[in-house]
Amino acid sequence: MVTDFDWAGKSIGENLVRFLKEDTVVQNVNFHPLMKLEHFTVQEISRARTPGARFTREAGEDVPFGATDQEKLDKAKEWFQDVKDPRLMDSRQIGEQRVYTIWKVSVDALPWRKLTEVFQTEIEVVLGEGDAAGTRGRAAGPRRPRRRRRR
Protein backbone atom coordinates (compact mmCIF):
# COMPACT_ATOMS: atom_id res chain seq x y z
CA MET A 1 0.00 0.00 0.00
CA VAL A 2 1.22 3.49 -0.82
CA THR A 3 -0.27 6.48 1.02
CA ASP A 4 0.92 9.97 1.85
CA PHE A 5 2.97 10.48 4.98
CA ASP A 6 0.34 12.16 7.13
CA TRP A 7 -2.55 11.34 9.42
CA ALA A 8 -4.97 10.96 6.52
CA GLY A 9 -2.65 8.44 4.82
CA LYS A 10 -2.41 6.48 8.05
CA SER A 11 -6.20 6.47 8.37
CA ILE A 12 -6.63 5.28 4.77
CA GLY A 13 -4.23 2.38 5.37
CA GLU A 14 -5.83 1.36 8.66
CA ASN A 15 -9.36 1.55 7.24
CA LEU A 16 -8.45 -0.54 4.20
CA VAL A 17 -6.89 -3.26 6.33
CA ARG A 18 -9.89 -3.24 8.69
CA PHE A 19 -12.29 -3.48 5.75
CA LEU A 20 -10.37 -6.38 4.21
CA LYS A 21 -10.20 -8.25 7.51
CA GLU A 22 -13.97 -7.94 7.88
CA ASP A 23 -14.43 -9.44 4.40
CA THR A 24 -14.95 -13.19 4.70
CA VAL A 25 -13.31 -13.84 1.30
CA VAL A 26 -9.92 -12.48 2.37
CA GLN A 27 -8.36 -14.75 4.96
CA ASN A 28 -4.89 -13.32 5.50
CA VAL A 29 -4.38 -9.54 5.52
CA ASN A 30 -1.02 -8.00 6.32
CA PHE A 31 -0.25 -4.32 6.30
CA HIS A 32 3.03 -3.60 4.55
CA PRO A 33 3.66 0.07 3.73
CA LEU A 34 5.55 0.13 0.45
CA MET A 35 6.96 3.59 1.07
CA LYS A 36 8.69 4.39 4.35
CA LEU A 37 10.22 7.66 5.44
CA GLU A 38 13.59 6.03 6.00
CA HIS A 39 13.84 5.40 2.25
CA PHE A 40 14.21 9.14 1.62
CA THR A 41 16.98 11.62 2.32
CA VAL A 42 16.66 14.83 4.30
CA GLN A 43 16.78 16.79 1.04
CA GLU A 44 14.08 14.69 -0.63
CA ILE A 45 11.77 15.07 2.38
CA SER A 46 12.41 18.80 2.75
CA ARG A 47 11.53 19.43 -0.92
CA ALA A 48 8.33 17.36 -0.75
CA ARG A 49 6.92 18.39 2.62
CA THR A 50 4.11 20.86 3.22
CA PRO A 51 2.78 22.28 6.50
CA GLY A 52 0.22 19.95 8.03
CA ALA A 53 -0.53 21.47 11.42
CA ARG A 54 0.87 24.45 13.28
CA PHE A 55 0.73 25.28 16.96
CA THR A 56 2.23 27.36 19.75
CA ARG A 57 2.84 26.44 23.37
CA GLU A 58 1.14 28.51 26.03
CA ALA A 59 1.43 27.59 29.70
CA GLY A 60 2.55 24.08 28.76
CA GLU A 61 -0.43 23.52 26.43
CA ASP A 62 -0.29 23.15 22.65
CA VAL A 63 -2.58 25.73 21.04
CA PRO A 64 -3.59 25.59 17.35
CA PHE A 65 -2.03 28.34 15.24
CA GLY A 66 -3.24 29.88 11.97
CA ALA A 67 -5.55 27.67 9.90
CA THR A 68 -5.05 24.66 12.20
CA ASP A 69 -8.00 23.72 14.42
CA GLN A 70 -7.87 21.56 17.56
CA GLU A 71 -9.11 18.39 15.82
CA LYS A 72 -6.45 18.65 13.12
CA LEU A 73 -3.76 19.37 15.71
CA ASP A 74 -4.77 16.34 17.80
CA LYS A 75 -4.66 14.03 14.75
CA ALA A 76 -1.32 15.46 13.61
CA LYS A 77 0.27 15.09 17.07
CA GLU A 78 -0.97 11.51 17.44
CA TRP A 79 0.41 10.63 13.99
CA PHE A 80 3.73 12.33 14.73
CA GLN A 81 4.07 10.33 17.97
CA ASP A 82 3.84 7.15 15.87
CA VAL A 83 6.24 8.38 13.18
CA LYS A 84 8.85 10.01 15.42
CA ASP A 85 10.78 11.40 12.44
CA PRO A 86 12.46 14.69 13.40
CA ARG A 87 12.41 15.81 9.76
CA LEU A 88 8.65 16.23 10.07
CA MET A 89 8.54 18.72 12.93
CA ASP A 90 10.32 21.97 13.51
CA SER A 91 9.77 25.39 14.99
CA ARG A 92 10.60 29.00 14.27
CA GLN A 93 10.07 32.33 15.88
CA ILE A 94 7.22 34.41 14.44
CA GLY A 95 7.05 37.73 16.24
CA GLU A 96 7.02 36.94 19.92
CA GLN A 97 5.70 33.39 19.47
CA ARG A 98 7.53 30.13 18.82
CA VAL A 99 5.45 28.34 16.18
CA TYR A 100 5.80 24.58 15.74
CA THR A 101 4.98 22.87 12.44
CA ILE A 102 4.18 19.21 11.91
CA TRP A 103 4.92 18.57 8.25
CA LYS A 104 3.23 16.10 5.94
CA VAL A 105 4.70 14.57 2.79
CA SER A 106 2.76 13.84 -0.36
CA VAL A 107 4.20 10.71 -1.95
CA ASP A 108 3.70 12.07 -5.46
CA ALA A 109 5.93 15.07 -4.61
CA LEU A 110 8.90 12.76 -4.00
CA PRO A 111 11.39 11.97 -6.80
CA TRP A 112 9.77 9.65 -9.34
CA ARG A 113 12.82 7.47 -9.94
CA LYS A 114 13.33 6.94 -6.23
CA LEU A 115 9.64 6.05 -5.79
CA THR A 116 9.88 3.49 -8.57
CA GLU A 117 13.06 1.99 -7.14
CA VAL A 118 11.63 1.76 -3.62
CA PHE A 119 8.30 0.40 -4.89
CA GLN A 120 10.02 -2.38 -6.86
CA THR A 121 12.20 -3.35 -3.91
CA GLU A 122 9.36 -3.35 -1.40
CA ILE A 123 6.85 -5.14 -3.62
CA GLU A 124 9.40 -7.94 -4.09
CA VAL A 125 9.53 -8.31 -0.31
CA VAL A 126 5.74 -8.53 -0.15
CA LEU A 127 5.45 -10.94 -3.06
CA GLY A 128 8.32 -12.99 -1.67
CA GLU A 129 6.07 -13.67 1.31
CA GLY A 130 3.42 -14.87 -1.13
CA ASP A 131 0.23 -13.07 -2.04
CA ALA A 132 -3.38 -14.10 -1.54
CA ALA A 133 -3.32 -16.27 -4.67
CA GLY A 134 -0.11 -17.97 -3.55
CA THR A 135 1.90 -16.61 -6.47
CA ARG A 136 5.36 -15.11 -6.37
CA GLY A 137 7.24 -12.91 -8.76
CA ARG A 138 8.51 -9.49 -9.69
CA ALA A 139 6.03 -6.63 -9.96
CA ALA A 140 6.31 -4.09 -12.72
CA GLY A 141 6.08 -1.09 -10.35
CA PRO A 142 4.21 2.12 -10.95
CA ARG A 143 4.20 3.55 -14.46
CA ARG A 144 4.78 7.19 -15.18
CA PRO A 145 1.99 8.73 -17.25
CA ARG A 146 3.06 9.31 -20.84
CA ARG A 147 3.03 12.80 -22.21
CA ARG A 148 1.23 13.44 -25.43
CA ARG A 149 3.38 14.68 -28.25
CA ARG A 150 2.36 17.87 -29.92
CA ARG A 151 2.13 17.79 -33.66
C-alpha positions in Angstrom: 0.0 0.0 0.0 1.2 3.5 -0.8 -0.3 6.5 1.0 0.9 10.0 1.8 3.0 10.5 5.0 0.3 12.2 7.1 -2.6 11.3 9.4 -5.0 11.0 6.5 -2.6 8.4 4.8 -2.4 6.5 8.1 -6.2 6.5 8.4 -6.6 5.3 4.8 -4.2 2.4 5.4 -5.8 1.4 8.7 -9.4 1.5 7.2 -8.5 -0.5 4.2 -6.9 -3.3 6.3 -9.9 -3.2 8.7 -12.3 -3.5 5.7 -10.4 -6.4 4.2 -10.2 -8.2 7.5 -14.0 -7.9 7.9 -14.4 -9.4 4.4 -15.0 -13.2 4.7 -13.3 -13.8 1.3 -9.9 -12.5 2.4 -8.4 -14.8 5.0 -4.9 -13.3 5.5 -4.4 -9.5 5.5 -1.0 -8.0 6.3 -0.2 -4.3 6.3 3.0 -3.6 4.5 3.7 0.1 3.7 5.6 0.1 0.4 7.0 3.6 1.1 8.7 4.4 4.3 10.2 7.7 5.4 13.6 6.0 6.0 13.8 5.4 2.2 14.2 9.1 1.6 17.0 11.6 2.3 16.7 14.8 4.3 16.8 16.8 1.0 14.1 14.7 -0.6 11.8 15.1 2.4 12.4 18.8 2.7 11.5 19.4 -0.9 8.3 17.4 -0.8 6.9 18.4 2.6 4.1 20.9 3.2 2.8 22.3 6.5 0.2 20.0 8.0 -0.5 21.5 11.4 0.9 24.4 13.3 0.7 25.3 17.0 2.2 27.4 19.8 2.8 26.4 23.4 1.1 28.5 26.0 1.4 27.6 29.7 2.6 24.1 28.8 -0.4 23.5 26.4 -0.3 23.2 22.7 -2.6 25.7 21.0 -3.6 25.6 17.3 -2.0 28.3 15.2 -3.2 29.9 12.0 -5.5 27.7 9.9 -5.0 24.7 12.2 -8.0 23.7 14.4 -7.9 21.6 17.6 -9.1 18.4 15.8 -6.5 18.6 13.1 -3.8 19.4 15.7 -4.8 16.3 17.8 -4.7 14.0 14.8 -1.3 15.5 13.6 0.3 15.1 17.1 -1.0 11.5 17.4 0.4 10.6 14.0 3.7 12.3 14.7 4.1 10.3 18.0 3.8 7.1 15.9 6.2 8.4 13.2 8.9 10.0 15.4 10.8 11.4 12.4 12.5 14.7 13.4 12.4 15.8 9.8 8.6 16.2 10.1 8.5 18.7 12.9 10.3 22.0 13.5 9.8 25.4 15.0 10.6 29.0 14.3 10.1 32.3 15.9 7.2 34.4 14.4 7.1 37.7 16.2 7.0 36.9 19.9 5.7 33.4 19.5 7.5 30.1 18.8 5.4 28.3 16.2 5.8 24.6 15.7 5.0 22.9 12.4 4.2 19.2 11.9 4.9 18.6 8.2 3.2 16.1 5.9 4.7 14.6 2.8 2.8 13.8 -0.4 4.2 10.7 -2.0 3.7 12.1 -5.5 5.9 15.1 -4.6 8.9 12.8 -4.0 11.4 12.0 -6.8 9.8 9.6 -9.3 12.8 7.5 -9.9 13.3 6.9 -6.2 9.6 6.1 -5.8 9.9 3.5 -8.6 13.1 2.0 -7.1 11.6 1.8 -3.6 8.3 0.4 -4.9 10.0 -2.4 -6.9 12.2 -3.3 -3.9 9.4 -3.4 -1.4 6.9 -5.1 -3.6 9.4 -7.9 -4.1 9.5 -8.3 -0.3 5.7 -8.5 -0.1 5.5 -10.9 -3.1 8.3 -13.0 -1.7 6.1 -13.7 1.3 3.4 -14.9 -1.1 0.2 -13.1 -2.0 -3.4 -14.1 -1.5 -3.3 -16.3 -4.7 -0.1 -18.0 -3.5 1.9 -16.6 -6.5 5.4 -15.1 -6.4 7.2 -12.9 -8.8 8.5 -9.5 -9.7 6.0 -6.6 -10.0 6.3 -4.1 -12.7 6.1 -1.1 -10.4 4.2 2.1 -11.0 4.2 3.6 -14.5 4.8 7.2 -15.2 2.0 8.7 -17.2 3.1 9.3 -20.8 3.0 12.8 -22.2 1.2 13.4 -25.4 3.4 14.7 -28.3 2.4 17.9 -29.9 2.1 17.8 -33.7 
